[in-house]
Amino acid sequence: MQTELSNTLGVQYAVFGFTPFPAVAAAISRAGGFGVLGAVRYTAPDDLKRDLDWIEAHVDGMPYGLDVVMPAKKVEGVTEADVEAMIPESHRQFVQDTLAKYGVPELAEGEASGWRITGWMEQVARGQLDVAFDYPIKLLANALGSPPADVIDRAHAQGVLVAALAGSARHARKHADAGIDIVVAQGYEAGGHTGEIASMVLTPEVVDAVDPLPVLAAGGIGSGQQVAAALALGAQGVWLGSLWLTTTEAELPSPRLIEKLLAAGSGDTVRSRALTGKPARQLRTEWTDVWDDPAGPGTLPMPLQGLLVADAVSRIQKYEVEPLLGTPVGQIVGRMNSERSVQAVFDDLTRGFEKAVDRLDRIAGRSAEQ
């Protein structure tokens, strides 16, 4: 699983692992892949600094990167309070009525929500970068497409490669024109924000569209055989996110949530706007059902929806209200049926990859000796 891109970054395997958990990111890099820490939840620079310090101390000198959620177009002077004021009272009441229906307790007095999608905001994302560029990160990825031009220039000036996620060849060409270095072709099967084109179709389209830029395949990949398929389609590596959620190093907030992930099949996810206002693949729950029900008020656009449901999601997670309890995850959840270490996942990926390559060699009439 070595490619030109993995060699450029100095990693053993062309496996890029996105995760919100520092321990998982460090373990991915130690196992020979490339760990990428998701920064969207870090609204306080000191919290990000603390976790990057931890990664530095536990990554054994191996490379790693950071993923931000940053709009390409700058919006001046908009605060979180300004955005909060745009949320209709009728939607706030719908949230309260839904929580009351399922008996979800209030947070303790003075307890703040532990989940807020504010990393999308210009000033928050730039604060994350001010911290991150003090560390030897090797890759900056942006989940909302190409970051602003000055951010790309700043990253390149520090020798940091820039990646952007794309759900279509058209998006990918825009990223290439913006000067990014790597395109992540994220298929319909992926967890979180994702488009409508499946990975088998999307990956070769993006490879052709941005040649010679390297492409990482994402969405529905959780075995070595699927890694081999992605490389056969022209990708120079794979971008895996969901697969790490049930690793022993992950820090999911709820044992019941882990149980739901382990029990879920590949058909138990849905693309819903319930979490952030943009289509995001997640476990299907009664929470996603009420937001997708035509009889309800409908979701708000991003970022209003994320701010609207922040406290509700924290309450659902804290009190483990099983019918409403979910998380972003891809269709690969059907393969995530046991808790394993990150190293065990890599061992499985490498074995599956070798089997797939051997099978193709036999089909092509080649033997290992040849």
TORLUM-962250 format. One record per residue (C-alpha): x, y negated, z negated; chain; residue in three letters. Coordinates in nm, 4 decimals. Layout:
residues N
        c1        c2        c3  kette  rest
         X         Y         Z      A   Ala
...
END
This chain:
residues 370
        c1        c2        c3  kette  rest
    0.0000    0.0000    0.0000      A   Met
    0.2775   -0.2397    0.0947      A   Gln
    0.2312   -0.5104    0.3560      A   Thr
    0.4147   -0.8200    0.4711      A   Glu
    0.2091   -1.0277    0.2278      A   Leu
    0.2752   -0.8057   -0.0738      A   Ser
    0.6452   -0.8112    0.0090      A   Asn
    0.6374   -1.1916    0.0365      A   Thr
    0.4845   -1.2170   -0.3102      A   Leu
    0.7104   -0.9496   -0.4564      A   Gly
    0.4474   -0.6981   -0.5649      A   Val
    0.4477   -0.3217   -0.5229      A   Gln
    0.0888   -0.2845   -0.4029      A   Tyr
   -0.1193   -0.5123   -0.1809      A   Ala
   -0.3950   -0.5145   -0.4440      A   Val
   -0.5073   -0.8562   -0.5665      A   Phe
   -0.7188   -0.8395   -0.8793      A   Gly
   -0.9499   -1.1271   -0.9712      A   Phe
   -1.0633   -1.1330   -1.3345      A   Thr
   -1.1775   -1.3802   -1.6009      A   Pro
   -0.9781   -1.1879   -1.8635      A   Phe
   -0.6078   -1.2695   -1.9262      A   Pro
   -0.5330   -0.9178   -2.0522      A   Ala
   -0.6677   -0.7669   -1.7302      A   Val
   -0.4771   -1.0130   -1.5095      A   Ala
   -0.1514   -0.9336   -1.6870      A   Ala
   -0.2141   -0.5587   -1.6719      A   Ala
   -0.2842   -0.5773   -1.2968      A   Ile
    0.0477   -0.7489   -1.2351      A   Ser
    0.2337   -0.5073   -1.4629      A   Arg
    0.0803   -0.2141   -1.2751      A   Ala
    0.2275   -0.3400   -0.9481      A   Gly
   -0.0610   -0.5475   -0.8150      A   Gly
   -0.1212   -0.9219   -0.8222      A   Phe
   -0.3348   -1.0472   -1.1108      A   Gly
   -0.5475   -1.3588   -1.0515      A   Val
   -0.7053   -1.5314   -1.3516      A   Leu
   -1.0453   -1.6934   -1.2941      A   Gly
   -1.0409   -2.0469   -1.4349      A   Ala
   -1.4050   -2.1526   -1.4000      A   Val
   -1.4879   -2.0909   -1.7671      A   Arg
   -1.2037   -2.3083   -1.8966      A   Tyr
   -1.3569   -2.6494   -1.9598      A   Thr
   -1.0858   -2.7427   -2.2113      A   Ala
   -0.7279   -2.7664   -2.0759      A   Pro
   -0.5840   -2.6384   -2.4038      A   Asp
   -0.7821   -2.3144   -2.3717      A   Asp
   -0.6387   -2.2495   -2.0265      A   Leu
   -0.2897   -2.3350   -2.1514      A   Lys
   -0.3291   -2.0884   -2.4380      A   Arg
   -0.4246   -1.8044   -2.2052      A   Asp
   -0.1573   -1.8834   -1.9470      A   Leu
    0.0957   -1.8799   -2.2309      A   Asp
   -0.0358   -1.5351   -2.3240      A   Trp
   -0.0084   -1.4098   -1.9668      A   Ile
    0.3461   -1.5402   -1.9399      A   Glu
    0.4369   -1.3429   -2.2528      A   Ala
    0.2726   -1.0197   -2.1319      A   His
    0.3225   -1.0080   -1.7554      A   Val
    0.6804   -0.8757   -1.7759      A   Asp
    0.8020   -1.1355   -1.5274      A   Gly
    0.5687   -1.0177   -1.2518      A   Met
    0.3849   -1.2723   -1.0323      A   Pro
    0.0265   -1.3836   -1.0889      A   Tyr
   -0.2146   -1.6519   -0.9701      A   Gly
   -0.5151   -1.8659   -1.0579      A   Leu
   -0.8642   -1.8886   -0.9080      A   Asp
   -1.0591   -2.2157   -0.9341      A   Val
   -1.4044   -2.3276   -0.8187      A   Val
   -1.3454   -2.6597   -0.6519      A   Met
   -1.5523   -2.8407   -0.3875      A   Pro
   -1.3621   -2.9489   -0.0780      A   Ala
   -1.5328   -3.2897   -0.0830      A   Lys
   -1.4623   -3.5172   -0.3748      A   Lys
   -1.7552   -3.6656   -0.5673      A   Val
   -1.6629   -3.9703   -0.7724      A   Glu
   -1.8082   -4.0749   -1.1044      A   Gly
   -2.0525   -3.7884   -1.1652      A   Val
   -2.0567   -3.6576   -1.5215      A   Thr
   -2.2123   -3.3450   -1.6677      A   Glu
   -2.4699   -3.5642   -1.8421      A   Ala
   -2.5676   -3.7153   -1.5066      A   Asp
   -2.6285   -3.3692   -1.3667      A   Val
   -2.8176   -3.2508   -1.6751      A   Glu
   -3.0576   -3.5417   -1.6309      A   Ala
   -3.1560   -3.4083   -1.2868      A   Met
   -3.3019   -3.0854   -1.4289      A   Ile
   -3.6846   -3.0928   -1.4237      A   Pro
   -3.8587   -3.0477   -1.7577      A   Glu
   -4.0828   -2.7823   -1.6003      A   Ser
   -3.7784   -2.5633   -1.5364      A   His
   -3.6560   -2.6092   -1.8922      A   Arg
   -3.9976   -2.4994   -2.0169      A   Gln
   -3.9927   -2.1943   -1.7897      A   Phe
   -3.6626   -2.0864   -1.9449      A   Val
   -3.7993   -2.1290   -2.2976      A   Gln
   -4.1193   -1.9414   -2.2142      A   Asp
   -3.9227   -1.6521   -2.0640      A   Thr
   -3.6930   -1.6256   -2.3635      A   Leu
   -3.9894   -1.6377   -2.5995      A   Ala
   -4.1640   -1.3625   -2.4028      A   Lys
   -3.8697   -1.1295   -2.4634      A   Tyr
   -3.8141   -1.2404   -2.8225      A   Gly
   -3.4657   -1.3832   -2.7658      A   Val
   -3.3502   -1.5563   -3.0885      A   Pro
   -3.2112   -1.9086   -3.0934      A   Glu
   -2.8397   -1.9683   -3.1375      A   Leu
   -2.7362   -2.0614   -3.4898      A   Ala
   -2.7594   -2.4302   -3.5764      A   Glu
   -2.4560   -2.6104   -3.4385      A   Gly
   -2.3477   -2.3104   -3.2283      A   Glu
   -2.2613   -2.4191   -2.8765      A   Ala
   -2.3235   -2.2165   -2.5664      A   Ser
   -2.0275   -1.9978   -2.4793      A   Gly
   -2.1111   -1.9952   -2.1085      A   Trp
   -2.1284   -2.3079   -1.8979      A   Arg
   -2.0564   -2.3381   -1.5274      A   Ile
   -1.8825   -2.6746   -1.5352      A   Thr
   -1.5560   -2.5721   -1.3718      A   Gly
   -1.7086   -2.6692   -1.0375      A   Trp
   -1.6852   -3.0362   -1.1345      A   Met
   -1.4053   -3.2352   -0.9755      A   Glu
   -1.2493   -3.3632   -1.2964      A   Gln
   -1.2666   -3.0242   -1.4698      A   Val
   -1.1051   -2.8357   -1.1806      A   Ala
   -0.8309   -3.0957   -1.1470      A   Arg
   -0.7635   -3.0699   -1.5188      A   Gly
   -0.7208   -2.6950   -1.4758      A   Gln
   -0.4693   -2.7540   -1.1976      A   Leu
   -0.2737   -3.0046   -1.4051      A   Asp
   -0.2221   -2.7257   -1.6566      A   Val
   -0.1661   -2.4441   -1.4075      A   Ala
    0.1035   -2.6189   -1.2071      A   Phe
    0.3201   -2.6278   -1.5200      A   Asp
    0.3371   -2.2479   -1.4954      A   Tyr
    0.5101   -2.0317   -1.2309      A   Pro
    0.1880   -1.9288   -1.0563      A   Ile
    0.2447   -1.7923   -0.7057      A   Lys
   -0.1090   -1.8217   -0.5681      A   Leu
   -0.3974   -2.0666   -0.5989      A   Leu
   -0.7325   -1.9338   -0.4779      A   Ala
   -1.0512   -2.1351   -0.4399      A   Asn
   -1.3897   -1.9670   -0.4565      A   Ala
   -1.5748   -2.2526   -0.2825      A   Leu
   -1.3643   -2.2526    0.0304      A   Gly
   -1.0685   -2.4762    0.1081      A   Ser
   -0.9674   -2.7042   -0.1781      A   Pro
   -0.9164   -3.0766   -0.1097      A   Pro
   -0.6206   -3.1598    0.1154      A   Ala
   -0.4192   -3.3217   -0.1635      A   Asp
   -0.4510   -3.0044   -0.3741      A   Val
   -0.3231   -2.7918   -0.0853      A   Ile
   -0.0303   -3.0303   -0.0408      A   Asp
    0.0461   -3.0253   -0.4117      A   Arg
    0.0438   -2.6455   -0.4205      A   Ala
    0.2697   -2.6190   -0.1156      A   His
    0.5112   -2.8714   -0.2649      A   Ala
    0.5516   -2.6348   -0.5600      A   Gln
    0.5878   -2.3245   -0.3456      A   Gly
    0.2398   -2.1957   -0.4305      A   Val
    0.0390   -2.0179   -0.1617      A   Leu
   -0.3259   -2.1214   -0.1226      A   Val
   -0.6112   -1.8779   -0.0563      A   Ala
   -0.9767   -1.9478    0.0182      A   Ala
   -1.2764   -1.7177    0.0271      A   Leu
   -1.4814   -1.6915    0.3468      A   Ala
   -1.8065   -1.5164    0.4290      A   Gly
   -1.7887   -1.5619    0.8046      A   Ser
   -1.5342   -1.6065    1.0831      A   Ala
   -1.6529   -1.9656    1.1220      A   Arg
   -1.5722   -2.0411    0.7588      A   His
   -1.2369   -1.8689    0.7961      A   Ala
   -1.1385   -2.0853    1.0942      A   Arg
   -1.2218   -2.3973    0.8915      A   Lys
   -0.9909   -2.2744    0.6164      A   His
   -0.7123   -2.2148    0.8650      A   Ala
   -0.7580   -2.5648    1.0077      A   Asp
   -0.7379   -2.7041    0.6530      A   Ala
   -0.3914   -2.5532    0.6073      A   Gly
   -0.4539   -2.2687    0.3667      A   Ile
   -0.2187   -1.9673    0.3713      A   Asp
   -0.4467   -1.6683    0.3031      A   Ile
   -0.8118   -1.6007    0.3838      A   Val
   -1.0140   -1.3722    0.1580      A   Val
   -1.2863   -1.2146    0.3736      A   Ala
   -1.5603   -1.1514    0.1188      A   Gln
   -1.8327   -0.9207    0.2399      A   Gly
   -2.1981   -0.8907    0.1479      A   Tyr
   -2.1257   -0.6053   -0.0948      A   Glu
   -1.9120   -0.8225   -0.3235      A   Ala
   -2.0037   -0.9369   -0.6719      A   Gly
   -2.0609   -1.3052   -0.7436      A   Gly
   -2.1116   -1.5635   -0.4702      A   His
   -2.1152   -1.3865   -0.1376      A   Thr
   -2.2547   -1.4180    0.2131      A   Gly
   -2.4629   -1.1934    0.4353      A   Glu
   -2.2065   -1.0094    0.6511      A   Ile
   -2.0853   -0.6655    0.5410      A   Ala
   -1.7140   -0.6030    0.4886      A   Ser
   -1.6779   -0.3509    0.7732      A   Met
   -1.7958   -0.6164    1.0184      A   Val
   -1.6504   -0.9238    0.8480      A   Leu
   -1.2907   -0.8136    0.7913      A   Thr
   -1.1863   -0.7560    1.1558      A   Pro
   -1.3778   -1.0664    1.2664      A   Glu
   -1.1839   -1.2822    1.0201      A   Val
   -0.8546   -1.1103    1.1043      A   Val
   -0.9034   -1.1985    1.4703      A   Asp
   -1.0272   -1.5499    1.3938      A   Ala
   -0.7276   -1.6648    1.1880      A   Val
   -0.4436   -1.4585    1.3339      A   Asp
   -0.1571   -1.4749    1.2349      A   Pro
   -0.2680   -1.5819    0.8839      A   Leu
   -0.2896   -1.2889    0.6403      A   Pro
   -0.6369   -1.1743    0.5382      A   Val
   -0.7460   -0.9989    0.2197      A   Leu
   -1.0563   -0.7796    0.2379      A   Ala
   -1.3101   -0.8118   -0.0441      A   Ala
   -1.6475   -0.6578   -0.1172      A   Gly
   -1.7378   -0.2957   -0.1818      A   Gly
   -1.3775   -0.1808   -0.2322      A   Ile
   -1.3033    0.0408   -0.5303      A   Gly
   -1.1107    0.3435   -0.4052      A   Ser
   -0.7819    0.4113   -0.2331      A   Gly
   -0.9681    0.5367    0.0716      A   Gln
   -1.1417    0.1995    0.0987      A   Gln
   -0.8083    0.0211    0.0616      A   Val
   -0.6753    0.2266    0.3528      A   Ala
   -0.9834    0.1358    0.5559      A   Ala
   -0.9314   -0.2353    0.4842      A   Ala
   -0.5691   -0.2191    0.6005      A   Leu
   -0.6777   -0.0248    0.9090      A   Ala
   -0.9148   -0.3117    0.9906      A   Leu
   -0.6215   -0.5527    0.9918      A   Gly
   -0.6220   -0.6863    0.6369      A   Ala
   -0.2899   -0.7313    0.4591      A   Gln
   -0.4364   -0.6433    0.1226      A   Gly
   -0.7541   -0.6167   -0.0807      A   Val
   -0.9165   -0.8534   -0.3290      A   Trp
   -1.0887   -0.6614   -0.6093      A   Leu
   -1.3019   -0.8154   -0.8825      A   Gly
   -1.5885   -0.5986   -1.0056      A   Ser
   -1.3739   -0.2893   -1.0503      A   Leu
   -1.1929   -0.4374   -1.3514      A   Trp
   -1.5076   -0.5116   -1.5558      A   Leu
   -1.5165   -0.1648   -1.7102      A   Thr
   -1.1441   -0.1369   -1.7791      A   Thr
   -1.0348   -0.1010   -2.1402      A   Thr
   -0.8485   -0.4327   -2.1220      A   Glu
   -1.1616   -0.6283   -2.0251      A   Ala
   -1.3400   -0.8404   -2.2836      A   Glu
   -1.7051   -0.8134   -2.1905      A   Leu
   -1.9159   -0.9679   -2.4686      A   Pro
   -2.1609   -0.6815   -2.5097      A   Ser
   -2.1292   -0.3038   -2.5561      A   Pro
   -2.4797   -0.2697   -2.4095      A   Arg
   -2.3679   -0.4562   -2.0992      A   Leu
   -2.0808   -0.2120   -2.0553      A   Ile
   -2.3288    0.0745   -2.0896      A   Glu
   -2.5505   -0.0803   -1.8216      A   Lys
   -2.2559   -0.1159   -1.5833      A   Leu
   -2.1457    0.2432   -1.6379      A   Leu
   -2.4992    0.3692   -1.5751      A   Ala
   -2.5721    0.1520   -1.2706      A   Ala
   -2.5787    0.2829   -0.9161      A   Gly
   -2.4775    0.0993   -0.6006      A   Ser
   -2.8427    0.0060   -0.5424      A   Gly
   -2.8853   -0.1615   -0.8812      A   Asp
   -2.7539   -0.5042   -0.7807      A   Thr
   -2.9249   -0.7984   -0.6131      A   Val
   -2.8177   -1.1225   -0.4481      A   Arg
   -2.9941   -1.3816   -0.6601      A   Ser
   -2.9690   -1.7543   -0.7247      A   Arg
   -3.0695   -1.7010   -1.0884      A   Ala
   -2.7237   -1.7563   -1.2342      A   Leu
   -2.5751   -2.0529   -1.0481      A   Thr
   -2.8198   -2.1667   -0.7801      A   Gly
   -2.6184   -2.0077   -0.4974      A   Lys
   -2.6708   -1.6466   -0.3876      A   Pro
   -2.4594   -1.4317   -0.6177      A   Ala
   -2.4624   -1.0537   -0.6385      A   Arg
   -2.5303   -0.9319   -0.9916      A   Gln
   -2.7018   -0.6548   -1.1827      A   Leu
   -3.0714   -0.6605   -1.1158      A   Arg
   -3.2530   -0.7322   -1.4421      A   Thr
   -3.5864   -0.8683   -1.5544      A   Glu
   -3.4073   -1.2051   -1.5751      A   Trp
   -3.3236   -1.2020   -1.2034      A   Thr
   -3.6744   -1.0737   -1.1282      A   Asp
   -3.8507   -1.3678   -1.2939      A   Val
   -3.6369   -1.6181   -1.1047      A   Trp
   -3.6880   -1.4422   -0.7726      A   Asp
   -4.0642   -1.4063   -0.8264      A   Asp
   -4.2553   -1.6325   -0.5821      A   Pro
   -4.4992   -1.7068   -0.8657      A   Ala
   -4.2236   -1.8750   -1.0665      A   Gly
   -4.0774   -2.2238   -1.0255      A   Pro
   -3.7818   -2.1042   -0.8182      A   Gly
   -3.4180   -2.1719   -0.8834      A   Thr
   -3.2475   -2.5102   -0.8689      A   Leu
   -2.9508   -2.5856   -0.6424      A   Pro
   -2.5961   -2.5481   -0.7677      A   Met
   -2.4840   -2.6762   -1.0194      A   Pro
   -2.8239   -2.7550   -1.1771      A   Leu
   -2.9231   -2.3902   -1.2158      A   Gln
   -2.5997   -2.2993   -1.3933      A   Gly
   -2.6414   -2.5789   -1.6438      A   Leu
   -3.0106   -2.4993   -1.6902      A   Leu
   -2.9547   -2.1352   -1.7872      A   Val
   -2.6253   -2.1701   -1.9760      A   Ala
   -2.7704   -2.1548   -2.3270      A   Asp
   -3.0161   -1.8840   -2.2251      A   Ala
   -2.7402   -1.6608   -2.0886      A   Val
   -2.5389   -1.7079   -2.4083      A   Ser
   -2.8404   -1.6103   -2.6198      A   Arg
   -2.9172   -1.3069   -2.4042      A   Ile
   -2.5565   -1.1881   -2.4286      A   Gln
   -2.5141   -1.2588   -2.7996      A   Lys
   -2.8289   -1.0737   -2.9016      A   Tyr
   -2.7907   -0.8066   -2.6302      A   Glu
   -3.1465   -0.8367   -2.5027      A   Val
   -3.1268   -0.5319   -2.2788      A   Glu
   -3.4009   -0.6093   -2.0211      A   Pro
   -3.2441   -0.9495   -1.9439      A   Leu
   -2.8787   -0.8544   -1.9884      A   Leu
   -2.6693   -0.8675   -1.6710      A   Gly
   -2.3521   -0.9913   -1.5087      A   Thr
   -2.2132   -1.0647   -1.1624      A   Pro
   -2.0977   -0.7352   -1.0103      A   Val
   -2.0721   -0.5855   -0.6638      A   Gly
   -2.2240   -0.2748   -0.5106      A   Gln
   -1.9069   -0.0872   -0.6060      A   Ile
   -2.0615   -0.0651   -0.9547      A   Val
   -2.1855    0.2789   -0.8478      A   Gly
   -1.8261    0.4061   -0.8747      A   Arg
   -1.7626    0.2370   -1.2091      A   Met
   -1.8860    0.5243   -1.4251      A   Asn
   -1.6154    0.5469   -1.6932      A   Ser
   -1.3983    0.3144   -1.8990      A   Glu
   -1.0369    0.3384   -1.7839      A   Arg
   -0.7211    0.1392   -1.8268      A   Ser
   -0.5999   -0.0882   -1.5485      A   Val
   -0.3066    0.1492   -1.4973      A   Gln
   -0.5459    0.4436   -1.4587      A   Ala
   -0.7378    0.2488   -1.1939      A   Val
   -0.4130    0.1897   -1.0034      A   Phe
   -0.3200    0.5572   -1.0328      A   Asp
   -0.6564    0.6475   -0.8788      A   Asp
   -0.6183    0.3867   -0.6027      A   Leu
   -0.2733    0.5123   -0.5029      A   Thr
   -0.3821    0.8777   -0.4991      A   Arg
   -0.6855    0.7976   -0.2874      A   Gly
   -0.4789    0.5858   -0.0506      A   Phe
   -0.2264    0.8658    0.0021      A   Glu
   -0.5056    1.1153    0.0720      A   Lys
   -0.6626    0.8826    0.3267      A   Ala
   -0.3347    0.8212    0.5073      A   Val
   -0.2564    1.1954    0.5124      A   Asp
   -0.6018    1.2645    0.6565      A   Arg
   -0.5513    1.0097    0.9331      A   Leu
   -0.2082    1.1511    1.0093      A   Asp
   -0.3618    1.4954    1.0554      A   Arg
   -0.6351    1.3549    1.2794      A   Ile
   -0.3711    1.1795    1.4895      A   Ala
   -0.1694    1.5008    1.5135      A   Gly
    0.1147    1.3767    1.2963      A   Arg
    0.2620    1.5614    1.0003      A   Ser
    0.4386    1.4201    0.6962      A   Ala
    0.7675    1.5629    0.8275      A   Glu
    0.7335    1.3733    1.1555      A   Gln
END
